[in-house]
Amino acid sequence: MKTQALQVELADRSYPIHFESPREVLARQIGHLRDAGHGLAAIVDQGLLEAQPTLLADLGLQPEECLALPAGEPTKATEPFSRSLSFLADRALNRDSVLFALGGGVIGDLAGFVAASYLRGISFHQVPTTLLAMVDSSVGGKTGINLPEGKNLVGAFWQPEAVYIDTTILQTLPAREFAAGMAEVIKYGLLADAELFNELERLDTLHSGSPELAQMIRRCCAIKARVVAEDEKETAASGGRALLNLGHTFAHAIENVAGYGDYLHGEAVAIGLHLAAILSVELGHIKAREISRISDLLQRYELPVRLKQNLPVEDLMEAMRRDKKNRSGQLRFVTLQKIGQAVTSDGIDPTQITRIWEEASAKA
Ligand code: GLY
C-alpha cells in the first residue's frame, strides 16, 4: 500500500513526514545536499550505531561527519550541547550546512536545539529511531535541553526540514524503549482519538514487527501535525498544543525529582497518564472505571502506573510549580473530558495534587 507523506502545515516552514521508503528518500536527500556543496553533520545515538553498524553507510554519511552520543536523558544537558556546538564549529560548518538528528527523543531534542543555536540557526532533519520519537518528539519543532532545575527549561521552537519514519529501524529497539513509546501512542488515543484507544485495547500487545504499527504511528503523527499547525508555539489561551502534554506535568516532575535517567520519559508519562486520569475523575470529568481501562492498557506494555519508589511530595510539587504550562502562577493540567478528548484545566487546588502524589507514592 502506498503511504503518502504527511504534511505539517506551517506556511513557509511546512515540511513532510515521509513514511514511504523513508530510508531511500533520506539517502537521496543526503546525496543531493552533498552534491550541492552543503556541509553535513549528524548527531547520532551511539547505541543505534552499535546495533546497526551499516546505517551510516546506507545513508551515505561519513563517520567523521557524525557525533555519537549516548541516548539517555543525561545527554539533554549543557555539556553535550556545548560539545555538539564545538563539533560543528571544528568542522567549520557554515550557515548553508545541514544537521541530521538520528536517534530517539533525547538526540532529536538536543540536535534540534544545536541546529537552532549554531550560527543563529541552520537547517536540520529529524530521523527518529525510537517509537517515542516517531510518534511525538520528532514532529513539531520543540527542541531543547534540561536544567538541573527542570525538564526542557532551555530550548527553541525550531522546525525540521523533514521527518523520515522508517519502522524497520525499530527492530533493534530494546523492549523497554518500545514500551516507553507505547505510552505516547496511548496518550494520543486518550487526548484525541477514542477509536485509536479502543483499537489498542482490542489488539494483541503491539511489538516492533506488528503489521498495525505503521498505521498507528501515522495516526499519531496526523494528530500531532494538526495540533501543531493550529498552535505551533503553544500560545492558545486554552487547549491547543498544551493538550499534547497530557500526563506530562506529573511526568516531568517525576523525571526531575527522581534524577534524569532513572525513568525513561515514556515510563514517567505512563505514571502521569494514570495520575491525570485520577485527577479527571476527581474533577468529575470521567468515570472512575475509566482509570482502570487506562492503567490496564499501560500495564499491558509493562509500563509503570505508580512511582517505583517514594519521592518527596514537596519536591514534586516544587518541580510542578516550574512547569512551562502554568499561567499567572497557577498550576495548569491537561485532563480528560472523556477518552478521546482532553482539555486544559487551570486553577487546580495544589492540595488536591499533593493528595494525588501521596496516593501515587504510598502504593509504591
Ligand atoms: N510533546 C509535546 C509537544 O510537542 O508539544
Boltz pocket constraint, residues with backbone or C-beta under 6 A from the ligand:
constraints:
  - pocket:
      binder: B
      contacts: [[A, 136], [A, 137], [A, 139], [A, 140], [A, 142], [A, 241], [A, 242], [A, 244], [A, 245]]
      max_distance: 6.0
